[in-house]
Amino acid sequence: MAEDLSIPQGAPREDLYKALIPQMAALIEGEADFVANVANLMAALKEIPGFMWVGCYFVKNNELVLGPFQGPVACTRIQKGKGVCGTAWAEKQTLIVPDVDQFPGHIACSSLSRSEIVVPIVKNNEVLGVLDVDSAELDSFSEVDAINLQIVAQWISEMH
């Protein structure tokens, strides 16, 4: 079954999320397969202009392992406390990095990445993984992104 998303062109990011979040909820409604749902959520998020890379890493054997994503090839494994993803995991908090070159220990999976937001996926106070979004532009993410990506991370935790 083909799914089409309706995204308002040229709209502020807050309006993009207002349009996209209900459509994303509809994409996963009634589907029980975890990987299929996460893959569709990542594909939907990639529709937001300026999102160069969108994906999840999941905790396996005490490291983050690459999950469904959209964008250029990515790092496969990330250690706890390393880079933006590993730090968000260790600190159990959303990190917005306006300039990845200024983040101590940043892991450059893509040389095109200039800014990043990472949201932990938490269930029962345990980090199951992280939702990671990169942009080729500096200072691309705000609290609007954090709030809306936390909604998506919550859905993923509930499905896990």
C-alpha positions in Angstrom: 0.0 0.0 0.0 1.5 3.3 -1.0 1.6 6.1 1.5 1.8 9.8 0.6 2.7 12.6 3.0 1.4 16.1 2.7 4.1 18.6 3.7 3.4 22.4 3.4 6.2 23.7 1.2 8.1 26.7 2.5 6.4 26.6 5.9 8.1 27.3 9.2 9.4 24.1 10.8 6.8 24.3 13.6 4.1 24.1 10.9 5.8 21.2 9.2 5.7 19.2 12.4 2.0 20.2 12.9 1.3 18.7 9.5 3.6 15.7 9.8 3.1 14.4 13.3 -0.5 13.3 12.7 0.5 11.7 9.4 3.3 9.8 11.1 0.9 8.6 13.8 -1.3 7.3 11.0 1.6 5.5 9.3 2.3 3.3 12.4 -1.3 2.9 13.6 -2.3 -0.8 13.4 1.2 -2.0 12.3 2.9 -4.3 14.8 6.3 -4.7 13.2 8.9 -2.6 15.0 11.4 -2.3 12.2 8.8 -1.4 9.6 7.4 1.3 11.9 10.7 2.8 12.7 11.8 2.8 9.1 8.6 4.6 8.1 9.0 7.2 10.8 12.6 7.9 9.7 11.5 8.2 6.1 8.7 10.6 7.1 11.1 12.8 9.2 13.6 12.9 6.3 10.9 14.9 4.3 11.6 17.9 6.6 13.7 20.3 4.6 17.2 20.6 6.0 17.3 17.1 7.5 20.4 15.6 5.9 20.4 12.4 7.9 17.7 10.9 10.1 18.0 7.6 12.0 18.0 5.5 15.1 20.7 3.7 17.0 19.7 1.0 19.5 21.5 -0.2 22.6 22.8 -3.7 22.0 25.6 -5.3 24.1 26.3 -2.0 25.8 26.9 0.0 22.6 24.7 1.9 20.1 24.1 -0.1 16.9 22.7 1.5 13.7 19.0 1.0 13.1 16.7 2.2 10.4 17.8 5.5 8.8 17.5 7.8 5.8 20.5 9.6 4.3 24.2 8.9 3.6 25.8 5.8 5.0 26.5 6.0 8.7 28.7 4.8 11.6 27.6 1.3 12.6 28.5 1.3 16.3 28.9 4.1 18.9 30.2 3.7 22.4 28.4 5.1 25.4 29.6 8.6 26.2 31.3 9.0 22.7 30.1 11.6 20.3 26.8 13.3 20.4 24.8 10.1 20.3 26.8 8.3 23.0 26.7 11.4 25.2 22.9 11.8 24.8 22.6 8.1 25.8 24.9 8.5 28.8 23.2 11.7 30.0 19.7 10.5 29.2 18.9 13.9 27.7 18.2 15.6 24.4 21.3 17.4 23.0 21.1 20.2 20.4 24.5 20.9 18.9 24.6 24.1 16.8 28.1 23.3 15.4 29.3 19.7 15.6 32.9 20.9 15.1 32.7 22.5 18.5 31.4 19.4 20.3 34.2 17.6 22.1 34.7 14.2 20.7 32.2 14.6 17.9 32.2 11.5 15.7 32.1 12.6 12.0 30.1 9.8 10.3 29.6 12.3 7.5 31.8 15.3 6.7 28.7 17.1 5.5 27.1 17.2 8.9 27.3 20.7 10.5 24.7 20.6 13.3 22.8 17.8 15.1 20.1 16.9 17.5 19.9 13.6 19.4 16.9 12.5 21.5 17.2 9.5 23.8 14.6 6.7 23.4 13.7 5.9 27.0 11.4 3.2 28.5 11.1 2.5 32.2 14.0 4.9 32.8 16.3 2.8 30.6 17.7 4.2 27.4 16.9 1.8 24.6 18.5 3.9 21.9 18.7 7.4 20.3 16.9 9.3 17.5 19.6 11.2 15.6 19.1 14.0 13.1 21.9 15.8 11.2 21.9 18.9 9.1 24.4 20.2 6.6 23.6 23.7 7.9 24.9 25.3 11.1 22.5 25.9 14.0 19.6 24.1 12.3 17.8 22.8 15.3 15.7 24.4 18.1 13.4 23.6 21.0 10.6 23.1 18.4 12.6 20.1 17.0 13.4 18.8 20.4 9.7 18.8 21.5 8.5 17.1 18.3 11.3 14.6 18.0 10.7 13.6 21.6 7.1 12.7 20.6 8.6 10.4 17.9 11.1 8.9 20.4 8.3 8.2 22.8 6.3 6.3 20.1 9.4 4.3 19.4 9.9 3.4 23.1 6.2 2.3 23.3 6.7 0.0 20.3 9.9 -1.5 21.5 
